[in-house]
């Protein structure tokens, strides 16, 4: 969505000028007024931008708070000691969250608001009398894919949930009971098959996004999501088939260096050899047009002036730190480690010119440490270096699917069915290991060893991209991973069972919807 002007930008800009971040978080968008029907191509395009905008404007992704629900509840990261005073975040980190946790509430609200926007387009687009059939078909396909994406996260985070597939002008009026996870997955697959053109040839996503709408979903996005959904369900043959479609399509490729994947220049000014590059789908943030991203600031040490800040008030927030136990999972020879955890830090001077890099820092608590050579470590994966943006926030896109993950889905789907051939490995996981400077996997390593190495690759390649929690649940390893780790929190040892794979349904939802008669255990 790099160059898209959203109709909501003015409103969001005013909110930011007022300094009222909580207004974006606390004011539920519980009503959409339909004062006109869609008619033209532009009407439908703007409506689709509005669905994307819902995902972008919410702090769940814009501030990276999706990792409060995901990465922080794994062995990737911990809540920094500097931030343990935020009870809502600490409760998530220690699995002591309740139904009134605000970040759980924000995520639920985000997904269902986006679903409602998508439902409007699916319902109303066929009546756009002055629009082309191509735009109508793309709009419906795109809305179905976004709806599928939202429900895929809903069902993995909450399990059984209301399944709303028609629009409602008031979300308050949509008081549906919880549908089974099986029914939700069936709807997800149906929506994605529509988006891929498998159900209706007139409803299909384009193979490529245009130069003016990079970030919009494409056919590769639909095939990748279908592969991911089938992998989650254990339908390995289907996961293999759909991921192979993306590989054989030739529309994506890997950057030569891991660092190129996350550079701002790579995201907005160039692509590797294939048309859509390494990004299969991402939420893009452009502070020149929207409100920019803030999640990069959360992984900088607290109170360090950001290297891209034009004001001294723009400082790192230090929400996350990384223990030695998380670092030890990485292979010491893995080149990705030196990018994610560089051993020097560029700090800002409150101008467009960064200060010289520091190799030691003093943490917020007054501890002097060798930066990223001893605890606490700080993730610099999404570091930004664009000092002139409007709100001193970043242009970093949030990666929803990268081509690297397509290769990993393909490899995992195969190894769960059989021992991969050397060609299978070389076409997929070994491409990532070559880029990471690691020895290649051989078919002679055996199925179990190959499986373990593929799982390592998902940890290292997709580190802190919101994938780890769902991976551990899929592998039935979340409970053992959490219970074997010492987080060092003042609340004591974190101990969970499999009930904690799901979140509680937010209290505000159960209060207004009498048809939700029970919550997830242990909150029921």
Wavefront OBJ file of the C-alpha trace (Angstrom):
o trace
v 0.000 0.000 0.000
v 3.090 2.117 -0.439
v 1.608 4.937 -2.471
v -2.057 4.755 -1.575
v -3.816 7.806 -0.179
v -6.480 6.719 2.276
v -9.591 8.750 2.910
v -9.003 8.357 6.636
v -5.575 10.006 6.684
v -6.821 13.477 7.611
v -8.756 12.179 10.598
v -5.862 10.070 11.830
v -3.465 12.957 11.371
v -5.642 15.206 13.502
v -5.786 12.582 16.220
v -2.018 12.412 16.260
v -1.630 16.178 16.332
v -3.867 16.170 19.365
v -1.484 13.632 20.915
v -4.369 11.340 21.642
v -3.019 7.896 20.893
v -5.549 6.308 23.196
v -8.325 7.732 21.063
v -7.237 5.388 18.312
v -7.190 2.467 20.714
v -10.172 3.060 22.922
v -12.851 4.354 20.544
v -14.477 1.280 18.988
v -15.505 1.531 15.399
v -18.821 -0.193 16.104
v -20.863 1.404 13.368
v -20.402 1.824 9.641
v -22.919 4.107 7.951
v -23.717 3.176 4.361
v -24.843 6.487 2.918
v -24.317 5.455 -0.679
v -23.969 2.351 -2.799
v -20.826 1.509 -4.716
v -21.062 2.492 -8.343
v -17.684 3.108 -10.007
v -14.283 1.453 -10.127
v -12.992 4.203 -7.864
v -15.750 3.553 -5.309
v -14.710 -0.082 -5.037
v -11.005 0.693 -4.937
v -11.470 3.205 -2.137
v -13.638 0.706 -0.258
v -10.878 -1.923 -0.459
v -8.339 0.653 0.721
v -10.630 1.193 3.699
v -10.379 -2.472 4.687
v -6.590 -2.384 4.475
v -6.654 0.877 6.360
v -8.444 -0.802 9.255
v -5.550 -3.223 9.610
v -2.996 -0.440 9.282
v -4.453 2.174 11.585
v -4.882 -0.183 14.518
v -2.034 -0.387 17.027
v -2.099 -4.186 16.914
v 0.117 -3.984 13.812
v 1.125 -0.323 13.593
v 2.788 -0.560 16.989
v 3.672 -4.231 16.680
v 1.442 -5.182 19.578
v 0.557 -8.372 17.778
v 3.758 -9.630 19.378
v 2.287 -9.033 22.833
v -0.090 -11.846 21.937
v 2.393 -13.930 19.971
v 6.175 -13.503 20.255
v 6.188 -12.496 23.912
v 4.297 -15.655 24.842
v 7.021 -17.897 23.399
v 10.754 -18.440 23.786
v 11.587 -15.559 21.407
v 11.435 -12.534 23.690
v 10.413 -11.425 27.142
v 8.818 -8.284 28.496
v 11.634 -5.948 29.441
v 12.280 -5.334 33.127
v 11.778 -1.652 32.335
v 8.158 -2.345 31.342
v 6.885 -4.849 33.869
v 4.835 -2.095 35.480
v 2.263 -2.343 32.665
v -0.064 -4.925 34.147
v -1.914 -5.624 30.910
v 1.328 -6.544 29.137
v 2.830 -8.426 32.087
v -0.364 -10.453 32.413
v -0.008 -11.560 28.795
v 3.693 -12.331 29.197
v 2.996 -14.507 32.239
v -0.211 -16.073 30.846
v -2.216 -14.461 33.667
v -4.413 -12.428 31.321
v -8.126 -12.043 31.962
v -11.168 -11.229 29.842
v -10.673 -7.468 30.296
v -7.102 -7.289 28.986
v -7.039 -4.299 26.706
v -4.694 -5.770 24.109
v -6.884 -8.832 23.701
v -9.860 -6.499 23.348
v -8.067 -4.373 20.723
v -7.127 -7.402 18.611
v -10.657 -8.869 18.699
v -12.126 -5.511 17.750
v -9.619 -5.038 14.924
v -10.382 -8.342 13.254
v -14.150 -8.088 13.493
v -14.223 -4.484 12.298
v -12.116 -5.462 9.281
v -14.390 -8.459 8.687
v -17.431 -6.194 8.694
v -15.830 -3.841 6.175
v -14.974 -6.805 3.955
v -18.532 -8.148 4.249
v -19.920 -4.864 2.918
v -17.781 -5.104 -0.211
v -18.625 -8.761 -0.793
v -22.325 -7.933 -0.532
v -22.419 -4.620 -2.402
v -19.721 -4.885 -5.092
v -21.864 -6.872 -7.595
v -24.296 -3.915 -7.696
v -21.639 -1.393 -8.769
v -23.335 -0.591 -12.067
v -20.602 1.664 -13.485
v -17.672 -0.537 -12.481
v -15.878 -3.028 -14.701
v -16.295 -6.738 -14.093
v -12.545 -6.988 -13.584
v -12.571 -4.477 -10.715
v -15.716 -6.010 -9.219
v -14.143 -9.461 -9.299
v -10.853 -8.258 -7.828
v -12.635 -6.320 -5.089
v -14.671 -9.334 -4.005
v -11.619 -11.595 -4.155
v -9.560 -9.146 -2.099
v -12.303 -8.683 0.481
v -12.695 -12.448 0.816
v -8.959 -12.886 1.307
v -8.793 -10.212 4.001
v -11.812 -11.748 5.710
v -10.073 -15.127 5.585
v -6.902 -13.618 7.056
v -8.858 -12.116 9.945
v -10.756 -15.319 10.679
v -7.540 -17.350 10.447
v -6.132 -15.261 13.285
v -9.420 -15.297 15.215
v -9.750 -19.085 15.142
v -6.119 -19.638 16.140
v -6.292 -17.094 18.968
v -9.788 -17.805 20.326
v -10.985 -21.076 18.793
v -14.764 -21.193 18.400
v -16.009 -17.688 17.585
v -18.934 -15.840 15.958
v -18.884 -16.342 12.194
v -20.275 -13.214 10.555
v -20.356 -13.439 6.745
v -22.950 -10.752 5.991
v -22.478 -7.084 6.775
v -24.218 -5.304 9.615
v -24.435 -1.539 9.974
v -23.995 -1.939 13.727
v -21.604 -4.494 15.148
v -23.668 -4.227 18.300
v -26.572 -5.788 16.397
v -24.498 -8.783 15.370
v -25.091 -11.065 18.313
v -24.175 -14.449 16.878
v -23.308 -17.532 18.902
v -19.881 -19.074 18.606
v -19.396 -21.228 15.530
v -17.159 -24.269 15.700
v -13.527 -23.971 14.674
v -14.253 -26.503 11.925
v -16.936 -24.252 10.448
v -14.656 -21.222 10.620
v -11.851 -23.083 8.859
v -14.303 -24.220 6.187
v -15.259 -20.571 5.592
v -11.601 -19.529 5.488
v -10.820 -22.128 2.842
v -13.902 -21.181 0.832
v -12.948 -17.509 0.880
v -9.376 -18.243 -0.170
v -10.499 -20.556 -2.963
v -12.693 -17.725 -4.224
v -9.738 -15.330 -4.008
v -7.634 -17.806 -6.010
v -10.275 -18.035 -8.731
v -11.127 -21.662 -7.977
v -14.824 -21.120 -7.266
v -15.681 -18.468 -9.835
v -13.379 -17.494 -12.684
v -14.671 -13.907 -12.578
v -13.602 -13.515 -8.943
v -9.823 -13.729 -8.727
v -6.823 -11.778 -7.540
v -4.242 -10.483 -10.034
v -0.866 -12.167 -10.342
v 0.948 -8.907 -9.645
v 0.282 -5.792 -7.671
v 0.819 -2.609 -9.629
v 3.460 -0.016 -8.968
v 0.878 2.270 -7.364
v -0.654 -0.330 -5.049
v 2.196 -2.461 -3.762
v 1.067 -4.304 -0.669
v -2.317 -5.315 -2.025
v -2.983 -9.045 -2.071
v -2.194 -11.054 -5.172
v -2.786 -14.591 -6.396
v 0.431 -15.610 -4.638
v -1.038 -14.318 -1.374
v -4.107 -16.529 -1.774
v -2.030 -19.606 -2.596
v 0.349 -18.929 0.311
v -2.501 -18.509 2.765
v -4.155 -21.687 1.501
v -0.855 -23.492 2.060
v -0.566 -22.056 5.567
v -4.157 -22.926 6.500
v -3.809 -26.498 5.242
v -0.479 -26.853 7.067
v -2.189 -25.732 10.281
v -4.948 -28.293 9.749
v -2.481 -31.082 9.000
v -3.542 -31.310 5.358
v 0.044 -31.695 4.221
v -0.572 -32.712 0.609
v -2.661 -29.589 0.024
v -0.078 -27.420 1.811
v 2.644 -28.854 -0.404
v 0.573 -28.298 -3.549
v -0.333 -24.671 -2.859
v 3.160 -23.639 -1.763
v 4.587 -25.325 -4.884
v 2.247 -23.183 -6.990
v 3.940 -20.079 -5.607
v 7.414 -21.537 -6.119
v 6.688 -22.625 -9.686
v 4.931 -19.351 -10.468
v 8.293 -17.577 -10.651
v 6.883 -14.294 -9.375
v 8.955 -14.196 -6.174
v 12.553 -14.638 -5.191
v 14.838 -14.168 -2.205
v 17.028 -11.165 -1.677
v 20.702 -12.098 -1.720
v 21.279 -10.907 1.849
v 18.989 -11.279 4.826
v 19.569 -7.630 5.706
v 18.084 -6.569 2.356
v 14.733 -8.073 3.317
v 14.087 -5.401 5.947
v 15.806 -2.332 4.512
v 13.479 0.529 3.689
v 15.091 0.960 0.276
v 14.387 -2.667 -0.577
v 10.764 -2.394 0.425
v 9.929 0.745 -1.502
v 12.521 1.328 -4.193
v 13.419 -2.075 -5.544
v 12.699 -5.768 -5.738
v 14.888 -8.811 -6.394
v 14.822 -10.620 -9.704
v 11.188 -11.682 -9.664
v 8.283 -9.330 -10.213
v 6.860 -9.232 -6.684
v 10.144 -9.802 -4.896
v 10.376 -11.497 -1.515
v 7.232 -9.902 -0.139
v 4.151 -12.021 -0.727
v 1.977 -9.778 1.431
v 2.725 -7.011 3.891
v 1.053 -4.190 5.731
v 2.840 -1.097 4.516
v 3.228 2.082 6.533
v 4.205 5.339 4.881
v 4.375 8.314 7.247
v 4.155 10.691 4.296
v 0.619 9.472 3.656
v -0.597 7.526 6.661
v 0.634 7.487 10.217
v 3.755 5.388 9.957
v 4.774 2.405 12.037
v 5.915 2.474 15.595
v 6.888 -1.119 16.246
v 10.574 -0.438 15.526
v 10.697 1.899 18.517
v 9.505 -0.817 20.882
v 12.630 -2.924 20.422
v 15.127 -0.093 20.891
v 16.470 0.313 24.435
v 14.247 2.574 26.477
v 14.951 6.300 26.248
v 17.593 6.018 23.509
v 16.982 8.729 20.929
v 16.089 6.943 17.732
v 18.680 7.178 14.953
v 16.011 8.396 12.528
v 14.451 10.903 14.929
v 14.293 14.576 14.088
v 13.280 15.310 17.690
v 14.908 14.251 20.934
v 11.474 13.213 22.207
v 11.410 10.266 19.789
v 13.035 7.572 21.883
v 13.131 3.811 22.127
v 10.406 2.275 24.236
v 12.186 -0.883 25.393
v 9.127 -3.123 25.626
v 11.057 -6.253 24.697
v 14.377 -7.694 25.675
v 15.909 -11.032 24.837
v 17.430 -13.524 27.251
v 20.548 -15.569 26.636
v 18.364 -18.671 26.426
v 16.672 -17.241 23.326
v 20.015 -16.340 21.758
v 21.320 -19.837 22.442
v 18.668 -21.344 20.160
v 20.442 -19.718 17.197
v 23.347 -21.467 15.535
v 26.390 -19.278 16.381
v 27.384 -19.345 12.695
v 23.999 -18.067 11.529
v 24.483 -14.772 9.687
v 20.939 -13.738 10.570
v 22.004 -13.286 14.197
v 24.452 -10.532 13.323
v 21.687 -8.611 11.573
v 18.959 -9.140 14.183
v 21.330 -8.456 17.101
v 24.128 -6.138 15.876
v 26.755 -5.509 18.521
v 26.719 -1.736 18.225
v 23.900 0.760 18.422
v 23.370 3.944 16.458
v 21.686 6.558 18.594
v 20.195 9.842 17.507
v 21.129 13.381 18.393
v 17.666 14.774 17.829
v 18.734 15.719 14.311
v 18.872 13.982 10.958
v 22.427 12.840 11.685
v 22.956 9.765 13.875
v 25.551 9.783 16.603
v 28.542 7.448 16.388
v 27.638 3.868 17.145
v 27.954 2.702 20.740
v 29.226 -0.741 21.670
v 28.235 -0.399 25.314
v 25.034 1.075 26.673
v 23.526 1.911 30.007
v 20.086 0.382 30.332
v 17.113 2.222 31.744
v 17.707 0.507 35.085
v 21.288 1.842 35.201
v 23.102 -1.336 34.187
v 26.082 -0.931 31.826
v 26.288 -3.778 29.333
v 28.156 -4.670 26.162
v 25.416 -4.031 23.633
v 24.019 -7.292 22.278
v 26.933 -9.308 23.592
v 25.331 -9.971 26.958
v 21.868 -9.767 28.498
v 19.656 -7.939 27.926
v 19.757 -8.229 24.137
v 17.743 -5.882 21.939
v 16.194 -6.750 18.563
v 17.255 -4.442 15.746
v 15.593 -6.411 12.946
v 13.158 -3.634 12.069
v 15.535 -0.757 12.602
v 14.796 2.236 10.449
v 17.013 4.981 9.148
v 14.690 7.476 7.528
v 15.161 10.661 9.605
v 12.822 13.009 7.779
v 9.468 11.290 8.062
v 6.542 13.336 9.185
v 5.877 11.965 12.654
v 9.357 10.547 13.284
v 7.872 7.082 13.039
v 9.059 4.422 10.640
v 8.221 3.280 7.140
v 8.817 -0.332 8.116
v 6.181 -2.649 6.646
v 4.868 -5.480 8.778
v 5.579 -8.750 6.924
v 2.487 -10.934 6.805
v 3.938 -13.456 4.353
v 7.397 -13.582 2.818
v 8.647 -15.899 0.087
v 10.991 -17.387 2.680
v 7.939 -18.669 4.545
v 6.548 -20.202 1.351
v 9.753 -22.232 1.078
v 9.462 -23.283 4.715
v 5.804 -24.284 4.387
v 6.745 -26.393 1.367
v 9.597 -28.099 3.231
v 7.520 -28.754 6.351
v 4.578 -30.111 4.354
v 6.882 -32.582 2.630
v 8.755 -33.742 5.740
v 5.447 -34.473 7.501
v 4.608 -36.876 4.653
v 7.957 -38.430 3.720
v 11.690 -37.936 3.759
v 12.330 -35.038 1.387
v 14.444 -35.631 -1.686
v 17.629 -33.643 -2.096
v 15.909 -31.654 -4.850
v 13.062 -30.804 -2.450
v 15.523 -29.553 0.155
v 17.675 -27.623 -2.295
v 14.606 -25.918 -3.761
v 13.354 -24.779 -0.381
v 15.037 -24.790 3.005
v 18.603 -25.009 1.694
v 18.152 -21.726 -0.149
v 17.584 -20.062 3.234
v 20.484 -21.872 4.854
v 22.777 -20.781 2.028
v 21.776 -17.166 2.629
v 22.327 -17.656 6.368
v 25.799 -19.149 5.850
v 24.849 -22.524 7.318
v 25.624 -26.061 6.105
v 23.051 -27.531 3.760
v 20.607 -30.218 4.845
v 20.989 -33.599 3.195
v 18.289 -36.173 2.574
v 20.652 -38.590 4.294
v 20.114 -36.717 7.577
v 16.836 -38.596 7.935
v 13.260 -37.442 8.333
v 13.372 -36.609 12.048
v 16.587 -34.592 11.857
v 15.347 -32.754 8.781
v 12.106 -31.930 10.603
v 14.077 -30.458 13.514
v 16.244 -28.396 11.174
v 13.208 -27.034 9.327
v 11.725 -26.018 12.670
v 14.976 -24.287 13.531
v 14.786 -22.419 10.232
v 11.324 -21.117 11.080
v 12.660 -19.797 14.388
v 15.707 -18.110 12.848
v 14.302 -16.877 9.535
v 10.935 -15.630 10.834
v 12.175 -14.444 14.222
v 9.870 -11.823 15.776
v 7.515 -11.741 12.802
v 4.507 -13.067 14.741
v 4.900 -16.692 13.642
v 6.478 -18.485 16.594
v 3.402 -18.845 18.815
v 1.329 -20.474 16.088
v 4.274 -22.706 15.173
v 4.646 -24.005 18.731
v 0.913 -24.659 18.987
v 0.902 -26.479 15.634
v 3.817 -28.658 16.753
v 2.242 -29.232 20.194
v 5.319 -27.686 21.809
v 3.967 -24.530 23.437
v 3.373 -26.004 26.888
v 6.752 -27.728 27.108
v 8.546 -24.645 25.759
v 6.989 -22.264 28.285
v 7.232 -24.586 31.265
v 10.925 -25.280 30.661
v 11.910 -21.619 30.537
v 12.797 -19.266 33.377
v 11.456 -15.862 32.338
v 12.804 -14.187 35.455
v 9.582 -12.258 36.065
v 8.828 -10.958 39.560
v 5.585 -12.939 39.480
v 7.593 -16.148 39.611
v 7.715 -19.223 37.387
v 5.360 -19.299 34.416
v 3.517 -22.614 34.234
v 0.760 -23.351 31.745
v -1.252 -26.195 30.278
v -2.856 -26.538 26.866
v -5.853 -24.402 27.871
v -3.599 -21.378 27.495
v -3.169 -21.954 23.767
v -6.341 -19.855 23.410
v -7.132 -16.370 24.683
v -10.251 -15.412 26.629
v -13.039 -13.808 24.626
v -13.074 -10.131 25.661
v -15.403 -9.196 28.481
v -17.015 -6.398 26.473
v -18.044 -8.936 23.833
v -19.598 -11.381 26.262
v -21.473 -8.552 27.988
v -23.148 -7.272 24.812
v -23.660 -10.646 23.148
v -25.897 -12.940 25.205
v -25.467 -15.696 22.615
v -21.872 -16.203 23.732
v -22.813 -18.363 26.682
v -19.360 -19.538 27.757
v -15.772 -18.400 27.532
v -12.665 -20.437 26.856
v -11.328 -22.353 29.842
v -9.995 -21.480 32.358
v -12.016 -18.245 32.034
v -15.373 -20.006 31.825
l 1 2 3 4 5 6 7 8 9 10 11 12 13 14 15 16 17 18 19 20 21 22 23 24 25 26 27 28 29 30 31 32 33 34 35 36 37 38 39 40 41 42 43 44 45 46 47 48 49 50 51 52 53 54 55 56 57 58 59 60 61 62 63 64 65 66 67 68 69 70 71 72 73 74 75 76 77 78 79 80 81 82 83 84 85 86 87 88 89 90 91 92 93 94 95 96 97 98 99 100 101 102 103 104 105 106 107 108 109 110 111 112 113 114 115 116 117 118 119 120 121 122 123 124 125 126 127 128 129 130 131 132 133 134 135 136 137 138 139 140 141 142 143 144 145 146 147 148 149 150 151 152 153 154 155 156 157 158 159 160 161 162 163 164 165 166 167 168 169 170 171 172 173 174 175 176 177 178 179 180 181 182 183 184 185 186 187 188 189 190 191 192 193 194 195 196 197 198 199 200 201 202 203 204 205 206 207 208 209 210 211 212 213 214 215 216 217 218 219 220 221 222 223 224 225 226 227 228 229 230 231 232 233 234 235 236 237 238 239 240 241 242 243 244 245 246 247 248 249 250 251 252 253 254 255 256 257 258 259 260 261 262 263 264 265 266 267 268 269 270 271 272 273 274 275 276 277 278 279 280 281 282 283 284 285 286 287 288 289 290 291 292 293 294 295 296 297 298 299 300 301 302 303 304 305 306 307 308 309 310 311 312 313 314 315 316 317 318 319 320 321 322 323 324 325 326 327 328 329 330 331 332 333 334 335 336 337 338 339 340 341 342 343 344 345 346 347 348 349 350 351 352 353 354 355 356 357 358 359 360 361 362 363 364 365 366 367 368 369 370 371 372 373 374 375 376 377 378 379 380 381 382 383 384 385 386 387 388 389 390 391 392 393 394 395 396 397 398 399 400 401 402 403 404 405 406 407 408 409 410 411 412 413 414 415 416 417 418 419 420 421 422 423 424 425 426 427 428 429 430 431 432 433 434 435 436 437 438 439 440 441 442 443 444 445 446 447 448 449 450 451 452 453 454 455 456 457 458 459 460 461 462 463 464 465 466 467 468 469 470 471 472 473 474 475 476 477 478 479 480 481 482 483 484 485 486 487 488 489 490 491 492 493 494 495 496 497 498 499 500 501 502 503 504 505 506 507 508 509 510 511 512 513 514 515 516 517 518 519 520 521 522 523 524
